[in-house]
Amino acid sequence: MAKSLLNATSLSARTKLLHQVGVSLYNTSHGFYEEEVKKTLQQFPGGSIDLQKEDNGIGILTLNNPSKMNAFSGVMMLQLLEKVIELENWTEGKGLIVRGAKNTFSSGSDLNAVKALGTPQDGVALSMFMQNTLTRFMRLPLISVALIQGRALGGGAEFTTACDFRLMTPESEIRFVHKEMGIIPSWGGASRLVEIIGSRQALKVLSGALKLNSEKALNIGMVEEVLQFSDETKSLEEAREWLMQFVNGPPEVIRALKKSVCSGRELYLEEALQNERDLLGTVWGGPANLEAIARKGKFNK
């Protein structure tokens, strides 16, 4: 009966887009030609985006270009999209930790690529490509956390805002340096920052190019917690333990919860409520639900 009710109500265009895997913000109707951008980015090699998928349903996404403080080369931008597509299809996944190699997060875009992409048209095309990628990343049915070690600068700072949560090590720093480069955030970082810390604080952080150490970031609500260790291995283990408290459960339930929150953030109330109803239909009467009822553990862990 529930399934018949789900099919009875037509979904809005926004809701349909949110339901579909792999849908991007921009396409040719917006003057965005993805294949052309990909060919351009391919000309700027260096570094890699590495993905490790663990048996416990947690993925580790590593920005790996340590000789340049894990700055994004063109090839890394392409690889990030590839990893996002892989994660969209990882049905056993529940959580994701994003970190940088060699104890620093990311210094943003590789200046070699930035210098070569010198026209406003180049900048806008790159902006649309990265906004597409990070919006798809943000909509992943995985609970994500940025593990910020060392520095997260420019585009690196923007990437942290695409994660659901942020954790910092004691000596780390977040800084949106865009003003000092004569530009503004273009990977969606400004819009997401407003959602995270509010418009007044976001304006201060962006216009002042403020250095947010771990204490300041915690005080303004930019991060959830300051970790105990700065060591690369120990801080990763801390982040894994922190994330586990939110992803401990059946993948289908964790993923439905994340989708429900995404719809609440992106859709009008009535549409979000309909989407929540539809997601309920995917887990009600399912294995996890029936097992919980059999345990009579509705309110007890």
N, C-alpha and C positions, 0 to 999 in steps of 0.2 A: 504493500500500500504506500509506504514511504516513497519508493522509487517513482510510482505513478504521480504522486504529488510533486516530486521534484521536476518532472518533465512538464508539469502543467503550466508552470509560470515561465514566461520567456525572460531571458536575461538581457540586461542592457549591454550596449556595445563595450562599455568600460569593464563590466564584469566578465564578459566573454574574453576580452583581451587578458585580464588577470588570470583567467582559468587556463589560457593557452600557454604551453611551454614554448619558449624560444621567440616570443613576440617582442619586437624592439620598439622604442619610442619613435625613431625616425626611419623613413624609407624614401624612395624616389619622389614621392609626392611632396616631401619637404626639401627636395634638392640634395638629398643625401645618397651617394652612390658608393655603397660599402666596398665593392670589389676594387674600385679605383683607390679608395683609402688604404685598403689592405696592400695593394701593390706598392704604394708609397711607403708605408710603414716597413715593408719587407726590406727596404734599402738601408735600414738602420739596425744592424745586428748587435748582439751583446747580451749576456745574461740569460736567465731562463725563469719561468714560473713552474715550480715543482709542486706536485700534488701527491700526497701519501694518504691512502684510505685505510683506516684501521678497522679491525674486526668488530670493535665496539660501536661502530657507526659514526666515529669522529674522523673528519678529514683534517689534514695539516697542509695548508697552502703556503708555500714559501716563496718570497720575492728574492731571487738569487742573482745579484749582480754586485757583489761586495766591493769590487775595485772602484765602484762609483756610488757607494753608499746605497746600493740597491735601487738606483735610479731606473726608471722605466725606459728601456730602449724601444724602438718601433716593434721589433720582434717580440719583446716581452708583452707589449700591448696586444699583439695578435695571440700570443700564447694564453694570456689571461682570458680572452674570449673563448678559446678552445677549452680551457679548464672549467669555465662557467658552464659551457654546454655539456661537458662530461658530468659535472655535478648535478645539472638539471635531470640527468638520466640515471643518477645513482639512487635507486629506490630504497636501498638499505641505509642510506645516510640519515643522520639525525643532527649532527653538529659540525662546525667548521672553525678551526683556529687559523687566523691569518697572521703571519709573522715575516720578518726579514731575516736573511742569512747573516751570520757573523755579528749577532748582537746589536743590530740596528734595523729600524723598520724600512724606511725609504725616503730618499731625498727628492722624490717627485719625478719629473720628466728628465731624460738625458738631454743635456744642452746641445749635443750634436744634432739631434732631431729637431729641437726647438729652433736652432739657428737656420736650419735648412727649410723649415716650414714657416717662411717669413711673411706671407701675405695674410690679410684678414680671412680670405677664403680658405686657406690652409688651416688656420686656427679654428675656424668654425667647423670645418669637416672633422678635425681631430676631436673637437669638443663633442660633436654628435656621436662619433664612434665610441668615445669613452663613456658618455652618458648612457648610450645603449647598453654597453657592457656592464656598467656598475648598477644600472637599474635592474637588469636581469639578475645580477649577483644579489642585490638586495631582496629580490622576490624569491630567491631559492627557498625551498621548503626545509631549510636547515637553520638551526639557531647558530649564528655566527658571532665570533668575538675576535677583535683585533688585539694581538699581543704586542704592545708598543715598547720596544727596547731601543735604547739610543735615541735617534731622532726620527720623527715623522714630519717631513717638511713638504710644503707645496702640494703637489699631487698625492704625495704619501699621506699627508694630513687629510686630504679629501677622501682617500680610500678608506681611512678609518671610520669616516662617517657613514659609509655604506654598510658597515657591520652593525649587527643588532646591539652589541656591547663592545666596550673598550676597557682593557686592563693595561696598566702601566707599571714598569719596573721603577725603582726609587730614583734612579738618575736619568730617566728618560725625559723627552721633551716633544711637544706638539707645537708646530708653528705654521700658520698660513702666511707664507712669505710673498704672496702674489702681488700685493701693493708695491713691494720693493722691486719687483720685476716689471712694473708698469702695466699689470693686467689684473684681472679678477679671477676667482676660481671658475673653472669651466667644465669640471667633471661632475657637476652637481653638488659640490661640497658646500657652497653657500646655502642653498636651499635646505639641504639635510641638516646643516649646522643650526639653522633657525629652529628646526623641529626638535633638535636635541637640547639646546640650551636657551632658546628663546631669542627674539629679535634684538633686544637691547644688548645682551651679552654677545651675541654673534657679531653685531656691528662693532663692538669694542675689539673683539678678537681679530676681526678681519681688517678694520681700518687702522688699528694700532700695530698690526703684524705682531701681536703679543707672543712672547715665549711662554707657553704653558708648561711649567714643570708639573710633576706628578701631584704636588700638593694643591696648586692653583687649579689644575684640571679637575681634581676631585671636588674642590669647593664649589665650582660653577656647574657641576653636573655633567662634565664632559666624559668622565670615566666612572666606572662602577667601583673600582677598587685599586689600591696601590699594592702590588705584590711584595712579598718579603725579600725575594732574591732578584739580583740583577744577572746572575749567571745564566747563560743561554739554556743549558739543559734543565737546571732547576726551575727557572721561570716558566719554561714550557710545561713542565710537569705540574706546576702550580696552576697554570691556565687550564690544563686538561682536567684537573680535579675540580676547579671552579665551574667549568662548563658542564661536567658530569651531573651536577645537581639539577640541571635543567633539561638534560637529554636522557635521563634515566627513565626508560619506559619503551613501549613498543614503537617502532619507527612510524607506523601509520598514524598513531595518535600524536606524536611529536610533530610530524609533518603537517597534519591537519590543523594543529594549534597555530603553527607558524603561518600557514595560509590564511587562517582566520584573522590573525593580527594584521597581516598585510592588507587584507580587504578592508578592515576597520580603519586603517591609515589612509588608504587610497580611494575608497569609494564613498559615495553619499550614504547616509545612515540606512535608508531603506534597502539599498543595494547590498550593503555590508551585512545586514540582517538576513537577507535572502541567501547570501553566500554562506553565512554561518550555518543556516538551516541545511543547505545542500551538503556542506562538509560533514555535518552531523550524520547525514545519511550514509556516509562512507565508513563510519566507525560504529554506529549504533547497531547492536546485534552482532558485531564482529568478534573475533577471537578474544581480543583484550577485554572487551566489555563483558562477554559471557564468563570469562575466567574470573574477572573481578566480582561479578555477581555471585558466582559459585563460592568464592572465598568469603562472601558477606563482608567485604572490606570497603564498603562505600565511603566511610569516613575515617577509617583507621589504617595507618600504614603498616 
